[in-house]
Amino acid sequence: MVLSIEQLNKSFGANVVLENITAKIEDGDRIGLIGVNGAGKSTLLNLITGDLQADSGSIAVSNDVRVGFLRQNSGLSTSHTIWEEMRGVFRSVLEMEQRLRGLEEQMSCAGLDHEGEEYRVLAEEYAVLDEQFSKAEGYLVDVKIRTILNGMGFSNKAEDTVIQTLSGGEKTRLALAKLLLEQPDLLILDEPTNHLDFKTLTWLEEYLSGYKGALLLVSHDRYFLDKLVLGIWEVERHRLETYKGNYSKYVLLKKERRERQQKEYELQQKEIASMEDFVARNLVRASTTKRAQSRIAALERMERVEKPQGDLKAARMSFSYDREPVKDVLVVENLSLSVGEGENRKHLADGIHLHVERGNKIAIIGANGVGKSSFLKAVLKQIPVDSGRFYWGKNVKTAYYEQELRGLDPGKTALEEIWSRYPQMTEHQVRSILGSVLLTGEAVYKKVSVLSGGEKAKLAFAALMLQRGNVLLLDEPTNHLDLSSKEVLEEALQEYEGTVLMVSHDRYMLNRVPDYIMEFTGLGVEIYKGGYDEYLAEKDRRRGKTAARQQSKPPAPAKAASTGGYRTRQQKNEEVKRRQLLKETETRIAGLEEEIRRLEEEISLPKIYENYLLMGEKCRELDEAKQHLSLVMEEWVQLSE
């Protein structure tokens, strides 16, 4: 067992946060911790890590278990370089290495008698220390660091980059990289997928799927939870309920548990009513008094089934429109995009072609900074395009959800924000639409500036529903939403009969809502039919076709000699020989480049990087291949002169 929680209670003043919490984590467990915002997830994590003390109950961590918890920029010395900070994880191992190098110098000293006592003592110390160093995988320290840094998206960052020059998101990723290198026995991660692109996210999922310790993950990323966890802890109404399986399994199990509890409650209530009725009718009758008293005793002993409280109140969303647009909703031809002005102007994308028909639901994906959000703004005429053209069909009415929520007036209350847009509505109608997104009571009188991220998002969705657009343009609509609200939004978009263009990194939503995926590649766009999983499969298929075509290409013909002829037969023979050697060298270069590519791909595979001995062997092969390529390239240069 890694950790045990027994009868845990925690309140802040009169506010009860956690009540009678009991759970445990075993070796190898993969737990997803979920709950609505404010349910008590962070409080539970802080209790586990010792940052908070419980009012009562206990948390027991097994002896020698190391707990690692990712806090914002946790444990980073910002004056260090990236490489210094990562090597700091292995300080004790590196000290062993330094001592080994010192012993080697002493043992190689010219005046030292190799048969003497001093040499024998040094040799014995060296042998013991070298064995400890090997067991600690000291020879693989740099391999481990490079593997994690590359996976976490730092392959293009110089190792001597000073940490304080990194952005906030980069510091968070580096803190996670450091924690992964530390390899605690219980790894606790609070929203680790925030701000990760698809490539880094996929790597992290693969790495954590092979993690040797136990995992406790707080995440709103349902796809991430589905891929990784084997159990769900849900904090709801101060209590903790546990479920076996991933997130999708939890959804089914929770529904089944509620239905079963409701049936058990109803059956027991019928039994209780029947027994109480018997007691009422027979307690005073001499012939049946004992039987009535027996029923009373049974009622007192009965373990009562709690009445199910049902699901927490969820938001309600529904999108509709008044006019049907023409079939061709949007046509985009050879669009080119840039952002910024003057020296700060940055080119984003070229060659964007898109044909959107009525009822299409298209998700836009791609790496950060390739122009996804800018594309939405461009077709809404909020920013100019460099070249190309686009046009909307007749009767199109767009409704736009902006990622940054800048369309909301921070000086207005939630009530005023809606009312100022739709002054013809009554206060009751405005409060009703706000209530549908769970902005009720005093919350409607809060200024937008003091609303939480989730409350602002819900206010923006209330305004979006009232726009009644027949084309929805959504930029990261699930940001700031809790799991329940994400489910509600997805159902609303699935039922919506209009057209949807949305930028999203929520892979769970990308599987449920769109019928097409549009990927911005930096060179243009690629269209894929289906959701996210279909996109991945088709992308792999296309990669395979490209690789097969490249392998089947005939070799390029040799270039003609620069001179018009040869002075002697010997010169002609030498030139033929040179061309043959050049061709053979180019073949060797291609082979080595392919081998390097293969080795780099293998090193990124979990079955390789989780086996550090194998990882070390592959890294040595890679270094040898690169050195060999360097030598062959020198030969090629000489032959080409």
WOZI-V780345 format. One line per field, one symbol per residue. ss: DSSP state (H for helix, E for strand, - for the rest). psi: psi as a letter, one per 40 degrees, with the letter a starting at -180 (. if undefined). Layout:
ss=???
psi=???
This chain:
ss=--EEEEEEEEEE--EEEEEEEEEEE----EEEEE------HHHHHHHH-------EEEEEE-----EEE-----------EHHHHHHHHHHHHHHHHHHHHHHHHHH---------HHHHHHHHHHHHHHHHHHH--HHHHHHHHHHHHHH----------EHHH--HHHHHHHHHHHHHHH---EEEEE-------HHHHHHHHHHHH----EEEEE---HHHHHHH--EEEEEE--EEEEEE--HHHHHHHHHHHHHHHHHHHHHHHHHHHHHHHHHHHH------HHHHHHHHHHHHH--------------------------EEEEEEEEEEEE--HHH-EEEEEEEEEEEE---EEEEEE-----HHHHHHHH-------EEEEEE-----EEEE-----------EHHHHHHHH-----HHHHHHHHHH----HHHHH-EHHH--HHHHHHHHHHHHHHH---EEEEE-------HHHHHHHHHHHHH---EEEEE---HHHHHH---EEEEE----EEEEE--HHHHHHHHHHHHHHHHHHHHH----------------HHHHHHHHHHHHHHHHHHHHHHHHHHHHHHHHHHH--HHHH--HHHHHHHHHHHHHHHHHHHHHHHHHHHHH-
psi=hdihhhfhihihbehhdhhfhhiihiheihhhhiiihededdddddddeeeihidiaihhhiiehhhhhhihfhehheeiiddddddddfdddddddddddddddddehdehheeidddddddddddddddddddefdeedddddddddddefedehidehhdeeiidddddddddddddddgidhhhhhfeehehiddddddddddddehdaihhhhiehdddddddieihhhhhfeihhiiiaadddddddddddddddddddddddddddddddddddedehddeddddddddddddehhhhihheiiihiihihhiidihiidgdhhhhfihiiiiibdehhhdiifhhhhhiheihhhhiiiheeedddddddeefdiiidiaiiiiiiehhihhhhdefeehhdeiiddddddddgeeiiddddddddddefgibedeeiiddeiidddddddddddddedfiehhhhhgeeheiiddddddddddddeheaihhhhiehdddddddieihhhhedeaihhhhaaddddddddddddddddddddehiiiiiiiidieaididddddddddddddddddddddddddddddddddddehdedeegdddddddddddddddddddddddddddde.
